[in-house]
Each structure stands twice: as structure tokens, then as C-alpha cells.
Amino acid sequence: MSTRFVASAHLQLADLGDYSIAAHPFLLQRLVGKPAFVHLLDLFAPDGLTVDEFAERTGLHEHAAAIFDLFERRRFIVPAGADEDELLVDALRLRAGDAAARGPIVAHEGESFYTPAPVSLDSLASRGALRPLAVSLVGGCALEFLKEPLRTAALAHGFDARVAARWASSPEIFARAIAEDAPDLIIYQPGTNSLLAPVWDELPFLSDAETVERVQAMKERVGLFLDALAGDLAGRLALVHNVAAPHLSPLGRTDFRRAHGLSWALREINEFIASKLRGQPNMLLVDEAALAARHGSAALFDDVHFPFSHHGGAADLRVDEPNQRPELSLALAAEYLSLHQLWTGAGRIKAIICDLDGVLWPGLAAESGFSWMSSDKTSTLLHLGIHQALKIAKSRGVLLATCSKNSEETVVEAWRAAARGRRDVLSPDDFALHRINWKRKSDNVQEIIETLGIGADSVLFIDDNAVERAEVAAVQPAVRLLGEDLTQVRAALLSDPALECNHATAESAQRTDMMRAQLARSAARSVDYPAFLKSLSIRMKVAALTPAALDRAHELVQRTNQFNTSLVRYDYETLSGMLRDPAVVAHTLEVEDKFGAYGMVGVIIRVANEVRLFVMSCRVIGLNVAVPFLVTALRQGELPLPVTGTIVEGSRNQPCRGLFADAGFTATGDGRFILRDRAQLAAVDESIYAISREP
């Protein structure tokens, strides 16, 4: 783009402490962000900039085009030399014509702009190149107002989002949206006004029988839309709204006296929606009721001003056309991006390393002991809340480790004794490993990362001491930090999508026990490695991948980085479809030894004569079971020769690069390998590995 743009003569900037606002008063365009970001607009006065000059002046080369487009679309900047009054008249005519064409309920692009994570220069610089994200919003007018808020919120999360909005006119709308928008993400909100009005607005005037009949009709209509959406997804993610209670009930304080009042209707429709989504791995719930509980329904919804079946409009009589409450846009955009992160697994935290004194308990345990556990104080409840949140993270498969400047002998046994018999506190045995000593915390964090075999970017470090956090950040900048405000630690642990999982599995809940057993094996390792392996009594089970094992297989495919030959992240629906393909042969691996069971730790997918995917949990890398697994899988059943395999080199999958060569394949260059003769497969030492095989 070589055109030079200057700041609009109508642009207004206002600073509000931590945030700044840019506004175009005639076009009702607003942008909220960190001051350094919003004041990038100052660069366009008086002489203007081209996009290339803007990139050079700011140093934001990877984001310059997206930011430039953001400013231009809101008319905060205009082409140099243009007649801005004429441009303004044209824009106002366009808006007026758009309103007439679409009827009384209309949302203008960028009508009310707020961003849940205000864009800052630091956040942009840390995210690298923006990734494209196409979004289709299908629903009522509440979603129409979300196009621009979602686009800019996505920018703060590292996405260059393209957002389209459509009315939920019929179930066929999803196929049309997919064909025309090519979305990565579809968001469906059952139309609030059209769907809810027959019950919400008329409830005081209905009999119980009439209420039941109308709620049943609501469920049938929503069911048709959800069935169509599930059938059209083809591997995409869909987010589906449920229904939040209005701030006020149409039946008032005596709603409870009606067997089929508002609370009953809410339970019926929301449980119906949830039941339709439970078995759909690519569909997640946008829980409006939970958002209302978190932010306050009076802050999000508008029934204190408008009819019950409306949603998030703003009652500002100075703007006598429909417009959205900014709080609702803020909350929904943030929730959409959190759910997208949960589904993709991006930025997932695999381990939490936490300090002891000041985090798990108040004060110094070495001095005051553990009497705090039985006290009735605010600080006690605060730390018990952190214990509970960490226990929940552990149940989701997140590994816990301690990192404290303390005497391990003094602290650990006293802690274990105090926690014995209590379910509300963590004990030392809930942690995969401890680093309780007087070394620098950055050294301990580095050692924990290396011992667990995970990346620094998948680690969260919690410490209430600012100096300790800064020291760890200086040495391990990829590690995420928490603890500046202890009252916010629990909320972060319970609400961050990086600490949630789409499908909970038994292996996830047992991950800490498995890691502790793995560390025990490492401690028992001798110099004679084959003898050490033999001493472990390793038992392997190689079986065909079945639908019952699909949740765990999907988790392995999504989470595995180090032993992943192709770096492909198949979604659940694709994996499920592969099981129905006669050309696909898929195997799983379960492992156990004298220290305990690992559960399912490996997946191989062969399509015809190509090993398309080989993933194996890093927990069993030290047992050398990868080659026996591959060889055993290839020896089961018919094997069309030659068989090929490929290693796609990534930044973290070095451990798997010798897999095919060690299994007997011949390298052909560019990461490709070939097996021409079944007899070339490597032998498996049966004195080390006891292998059971299931078809």
C-alpha cells in the first residue's frame, strides 16, 4: 500500500489512566486500548504515513498492515488530499441506506467498540506474525454488534480475524455460511428475541400447560439448528450459546411458586442445549449463565430497561437506534477466544511450579508451622482456595512442582503430617517433584523443566516475591508468571483456558503418579542400560485403535511435541473419520513396569503403505519402547510393501528423528524413509519387552 494516510480532522483522543480512547464522533467509531497503542494515531499528523513508513516508524513490521487496516476502517485515518467532508457524507448515506434496507434492528460495523484484552505494543511485539482466523457469527442482533470488537480482541491474541455475521433464519444458514465465509470458527446464538419472546415476555399470562408447550417448541426449533450445525461442521469448531436468566424475573420474587416458571424453563432449555453438545467434540458451550454470574447480569443484559426477550442493548436515548452495551461485547469476545484456545490447546500449561511460604501457606512454615490450617482467618481461606485450585489443575493432568528457598527436611515431613487425612489441602505427594533448597530459583526452575522434559513456554511459575519472579523471568523469559496479587491467583488458575482440557481422560488425572514413577525409574537407572531396562519388567500392549480409546488418542495427538514424527495435530472428527476408512490401520500402545502403569502412551496411524503419524508420550522415551512399538504394529496383519515414513523436523522433536532408521527403514533424503522388505524390520529383545498383541 503506497497511499499516504493522514489523521482524520474529526479524530478525538482521550486518555483515561491505564487506557486511551480514539473516537470518530460522526461515525460513532470507538477504539479502546493501551495509551501507547492508541497514540500510534499521533504519527499520522500532520504529514501522514504510508503503511511501509508506519512499519518502519513503529518497528511493528508483522502487524503494520493489520493495524493500518484497523485505523482506516474506522476512518481514524483518511487518504491524504481527500475531501473528508465528501467522504463523511458518503459514509453517512451508506449507513442510512443500510439501515433502511435491513429494517429497524441493525448493527453497524464497529458501532460500539471495546476490546476485552486492550491491544498494547508489548502484546503485539511478543506474539510474532499474526495468524488468520475466519469467524462466522450466526444468530440475532446481539452478534451483529460483535464483528469489530471480536476482530480487535483477536488482534490482541495474535490473530488477524475476518468476521462475518448472519441472521439465524433457518437451519440451512450454516451450510451457506461455510460455503461463503470458509470459517475456522462458527458461533451460534439462538435468536433471543424470536426464540424467547413467546415464553420470557408472556410468562405471567401463561398457564403451566401453555408454558410447557412453548418451551417444548423452543427446544424443537433449537434442536433443528444444532443438528444442522453438527452435520455441517466438517472438523471446524462451533461455539453455541445457551440462555442466561434476565436480571429480573417476569414472575418476580414468587417465581418459585410456579412449577413451570422461569427457573424451570431455563433449566429445560439449557440442559437440552448442553445434552446436544456433550457428544460433539468440535462443539463447545458459550455459557451465558456463567458469564452473568461472573460479571453480573445487570451489567451485561438489558431487561431492566427493555422487554425480557431482548439482550444487551444500551438504553441511551441520545442514540435512538439499536446499539450494544459494551460490557456484553467485551465479555463475549473474551469468552469466544478462550474457548477457541481451549479447543486448539494453544499455549497449554503442562506444569505449575510454585513457591511455598506466602503461596501455599501464610508466613514461614519453618517458624510458625502449620497451625494456619485450623485457624479461622481470611488468610487461611485464601490459601485453602489456592490449594483447591491447584488440586483441580492436577486432576486435569497438569504436573505440580515446588520451588522454595527452605530446608526440605524441616518442611516436607511436617507438611505431610499436617496434611494427612485432609482432602482440602495439598500434600507433598501431590507434587511430581520438589526443589526445596537454597539455590537460585531460576536454577531450580531450569532443572525442573529439564527433569520433566517439557518446554519452558508450557510452565507457570507462582511466587509472591517480585524479586524471585523477576529473576526467573530474566533467565527463563518463556515461563509464565503469577503471584503479584495473591488474591488473583485462584481466579487465574480456575479460569485460564491454558489450564483446561476439552476431553478429560483417566491418563490425565493420573499424570502426576505416572511422572513420580518415571522419576523413580530414573533414580534407579544403572550404568548398564540394557540391564536396567530388563530390571524394570517392561510390559507393552499393542492394540488396534478403537472408538473407546479415541479421547485419549486425540489428547496424545494434540499434546505430544517431542516424539511426534509428523507434527500433525488431527482434530477429533478427523481421527474418528480415519477409523472408518478401510485404508487406515491404527494402533495404540499401553505400557507398564514394576513401578506402575503409564496407560495409553502411543498412537501409530498407517494409511495404506505410509506411516502417516507416530506419536508417543515423553514419559516413556527413556524406556526405548518406540522401535518395539513400531515394529510390532507393522508385523501385525497384512503389510503392503514398500512402507514409507517421514520425519518432519520441528524445534522440539529431536528424540524421534532416529525412529525409522532404528526400526530398519532406509533413508531416502529430505526426512523420508522406506522399508522394502519386512525382514529388514529390527528385532525386538523379548528378554526386555513382554509384548501382548490385540487385533
Secondary structure, 3 states (H helix, E strand, C coil): CCCCEEECCCCEEEEECCEEEEEECCCCEEEEECHHHHHHHHHHCCCCECHHHHHHHHCCCCCHHHHHHHHHHCCCEEECCCCHHHHHHHHHHHHHHHHHHHCCCCCCCCCCCCCCCCCCHHHHHHHCCCEEEEEEEEECHHHHCCHHHHHHHHHHCCEEEEEEEEECCCCCHHHHHHHHHCCCEEEECCCHHHHHHHHHCCHHHCCHHHHHHHHHHHHHHHHHHHHHHHHHCCCCEEEEECCCCCCCCCCHHHHHHCCCCHHHHHHHHHHHHHHHHHCCCCEEEECHHHHHHHHCHHHHCCCCCCCCCCCCECCCCCCCCCCECHHHHHHHHHHHHHHHHHHHCCCCCCEEEECCECCCECCCHHHHCCHHHHCCCHHHHHHHHHHHHHHHHHHCCCEEEEEEECCHHHHHHHHHHHHCCCCCCCCHHHCCEEEEECCCHHHHHHHHHHHHCCCHHHEEEECCCHHHHHHHHHHCCCCEEECCCHHHHHHHHHHCHHHCCCCCCHHHHCHHHHHHHHHHHHHHCCCCHHHHHHHCCEEEEEEECCHHHHHHHHHHHHHCCCCECCCCCCCHHHHHHHHCCCCEEEEEEEEEECCEEEEEEEEEEEECCEEEEEEECHHHHHHCCHHHHHHHHHHCCCCCCCEEEECCCCCCCHHHCCHHHHCCCEEEECCEEEECCHHHCCCCCCCCEEEEECC
